Amino acid sequence: MNTTTSNKIVKGFRAMKLIFKFPYLLNLVLESEDVFQKLVSKKYGLDNGLPLLHLEELFPDFTETISPYAYLSGATMPIDIALLKAIARRQNAQSYFEIGTWRGESVTNVAAVVPHCVTLNLPKEEILKLTGDKRYADAHAFFSKNLSNVTHLEGNSQKFDFTPYKGQFDLVFIDGDHHSDAVKKDTQTAFELLRNDNSVIVWHDYGYDPETIRWSVLAAIWEGTPEEKRGRLYHVANTMCAIYLPGEFHTETLVPHATPKHYYEVTLKPVKC
């Protein structure tokens, strides 16, 4: 036995002892992004993630104004919110369901173009139990709480009874718990919420950034999507979003750190509170 093999065996026994002593460490192994990357590559053939769909393919004259936007921690990128708003316009969406609402920036922007919006978020008491941070709990739905066309539901999307809302929505946005099992369950739920074959789903945090795939989320999206619908899954370029969208499109393969083909102009101005 050579030294390298001997070291691997010793490390293996040490790892087993640690997992036996601290069972939660097994979750870290099972939730490893490397594990999920190998899974989606070997099992599903998604070596480079979902096909890359450029915004210009969807919107030849892509222009959106995002307001409000706080530029604070945990916020969705402006271009991701712009995608939601532009998709709502493109599909002439009349109804929107959002799983996971932070300060309410995304739903507030969408509500400017969609007549009926519904959000689902954890109850404040549960947020307090999880975080112990009252200010964090109070900040939820800050921007959207007084909008007349937004209904705020409370509950855990993994347990919530969606029966009254099935088959009613043109656009669904998933931005809740990002653990793989939770994303898979939310994905299955989202397909039940869709009104018809023209309805759209958008997932946030498909990537850690627009060029770095979050493999655990990709695996969950793929497994939660009906097999016959997987051909409509895309990664929208320059965003952290995946999308389920009807239609035929020209796509590319994600090449991280490639020379930019598309870039945008951003104008900022303060809005009085």
Summary of the structure (lengths in Angstrom):
residues: 273
radius of gyration: 20.4
end to end distance: 70.4
largest distance: 72.0
contacts: 790
relative contact order: 0.15
helix: 39%
strand: 15%
